Amino acid sequence: MKLAIVPLDLAEANELVSRWHRHHKPTVGHKFSIGVADESGEVIGAAIIGRPVARRSDDGWTLEVLRVSTDGTKNACSALYGAAWRAARAMGYRRLITYTLPSEGGTSLRAAGWKLVGETPGGSWSRSSRPRVDKHPLGQKLIWEAV
């Protein structure tokens, strides 16, 4: 099946995240969003790319793939990850990162040329000085990078 990358605005991308993402809700902001469409032109997936969530990664040269969500079509995730890196690089960014759960294999990222570069210890972002309500998985996450 031939897939095509298409532009999406944040509302369109978030609607697909609401429909298909397994463990995250839509994002509040982004730098850009892209979609992937099948041969009939139906959008079957979306990627939302924005500033890194972790402060230490937000150096002005790095973006983060905040969400990727598809209907399960073969190669759709890989197409989105590859296109996200090409677009970020064309905009002058030097690094693109994303995080996955250890239970997610990373096949789509590897197929798009990304490298596994580390892992986080997991845990809550809430602190007594900055209380937060955790709405995401709190376990360890794997860090992937395209450079």
C-alpha positions as CSV (number, residue, x, y, z in Angstrom):
1,M,0.0,0.0,0.0
2,K,1.3,3.4,-1.0
3,L,1.3,6.0,1.9
4,A,1.5,9.7,1.6
5,I,2.5,12.3,4.2
6,V,-0.1,15.1,4.5
7,P,-0.2,18.3,6.5
8,L,-2.5,18.5,9.6
9,D,-3.4,21.2,12.0
10,L,-3.3,20.5,15.7
11,A,-7.1,20.0,16.0
12,E,-7.1,17.4,13.3
13,A,-4.1,15.6,14.8
14,N,-5.5,15.7,18.3
15,E,-8.8,14.2,17.0
16,L,-6.9,11.2,15.7
17,V,-4.9,10.9,19.0
18,S,-8.3,10.9,20.9
19,R,-9.5,8.2,18.6
20,W,-6.5,5.9,18.5
21,H,-3.8,6.6,21.1
22,R,-3.5,3.8,23.7
23,H,-2.4,5.8,26.7
24,H,-2.1,9.5,26.1
25,K,-4.6,12.3,25.6
26,P,-4.3,15.1,23.0
27,T,-1.6,17.8,23.4
28,V,-2.1,21.4,24.2
29,G,0.4,22.8,21.7
30,H,2.9,21.9,19.0
31,K,5.4,23.2,16.5
32,F,3.8,21.2,13.7
33,S,1.7,18.1,13.0
34,I,1.7,15.8,10.1
35,G,-0.6,13.0,8.9
36,V,-0.3,9.9,6.8
37,A,-2.9,9.0,4.2
38,D,-3.7,5.7,2.4
39,E,-4.1,5.4,-1.4
40,S,-7.7,6.6,-1.1
41,G,-6.6,9.8,0.6
42,E,-8.1,8.8,4.0
43,V,-5.9,10.0,6.9
44,I,-4.9,6.9,8.9
45,G,-2.4,8.4,11.3
46,A,-1.0,11.5,12.8
47,A,2.2,12.8,14.5
48,I,2.4,15.8,16.8
49,I,5.8,17.4,17.1
50,G,6.7,20.1,19.7
51,R,9.2,21.4,22.2
52,P,10.7,18.8,24.4
53,V,8.7,18.1,27.6
54,A,11.9,17.6,29.7
55,R,13.5,21.0,30.4
56,R,17.0,19.7,29.9
57,S,16.3,18.6,26.4
58,D,14.7,22.0,25.4
59,D,17.9,23.6,24.1
60,G,16.5,25.3,21.0
61,W,17.9,22.7,18.6
62,T,15.8,19.8,19.7
63,L,12.1,18.9,19.1
64,E,10.1,16.0,20.5
65,V,7.6,13.7,18.8
66,L,4.9,14.2,21.4
67,R,2.3,11.8,19.9
68,V,2.1,9.2,17.1
69,S,-1.3,7.6,16.6
70,T,-2.5,5.4,13.7
71,D,-5.3,3.0,12.9
72,G,-2.8,0.2,12.7
73,T,-2.0,0.3,9.0
74,K,1.3,-1.4,8.3
75,N,4.2,1.1,8.0
76,A,2.1,4.1,8.9
77,C,4.1,4.8,12.1
78,S,7.5,4.4,10.4
79,A,6.3,6.8,7.7
80,L,5.3,9.4,10.3
81,Y,8.6,9.1,12.3
82,G,10.7,9.4,9.1
83,A,8.7,12.4,7.9
84,A,8.8,14.1,11.3
85,W,12.6,14.0,11.2
86,R,12.9,15.2,7.6
87,A,10.6,18.1,8.4
88,A,12.4,19.0,11.7
89,R,15.8,18.9,10.0
90,A,14.4,21.1,7.1
91,M,13.4,23.6,9.8
92,G,16.9,23.7,11.1
93,Y,16.6,21.4,14.1
94,R,19.5,19.1,14.9
95,R,17.8,16.5,17.0
96,L,14.4,14.9,17.3
97,I,13.5,12.7,20.3
98,T,10.6,10.6,21.5
99,Y,9.8,8.2,24.3
100,T,8.2,4.8,24.3
101,L,7.1,2.4,26.9
102,P,9.3,-0.7,27.3
103,S,6.3,-2.8,26.2
104,E,6.3,-1.1,22.8
105,G,8.9,-2.8,20.6
106,G,10.3,0.2,18.7
107,T,10.1,-1.5,15.3
108,S,8.7,1.6,13.6
109,L,11.4,3.8,15.1
110,R,14.2,1.4,14.0
111,A,12.6,1.2,10.5
112,A,12.7,5.0,10.3
113,G,16.4,5.1,11.2
114,W,16.0,6.2,14.9
115,K,18.4,4.9,17.6
116,L,17.6,3.9,21.2
117,V,19.8,6.1,23.3
118,G,18.7,5.6,26.9
119,E,16.0,5.1,29.4
120,T,14.3,7.2,32.1
121,P,13.7,6.0,35.6
122,G,10.0,6.8,35.4
123,G,8.0,8.3,38.2
124,S,5.8,11.3,38.8
125,W,6.5,14.9,37.7
126,S,4.6,16.1,40.8
127,R,6.6,17.7,43.6
128,S,5.5,19.3,46.8
129,S,6.6,22.7,45.4
130,R,4.8,21.9,42.1
131,P,1.9,19.5,42.5
132,R,0.6,17.8,39.4
133,V,-2.0,15.3,38.6
134,D,-0.4,12.4,36.7
135,K,-2.5,11.4,33.6
136,H,0.2,9.2,31.9
137,P,2.0,6.0,32.6
138,L,4.6,6.5,35.4
139,G,6.9,3.7,34.7
140,Q,10.2,3.6,32.9
141,K,10.4,4.9,29.3
142,L,12.9,4.4,26.5
143,I,14.5,7.4,24.8
144,W,14.8,7.4,21.0
145,E,16.7,9.9,18.9
146,A,17.0,10.9,15.3
147,V,20.2,13.0,14.5
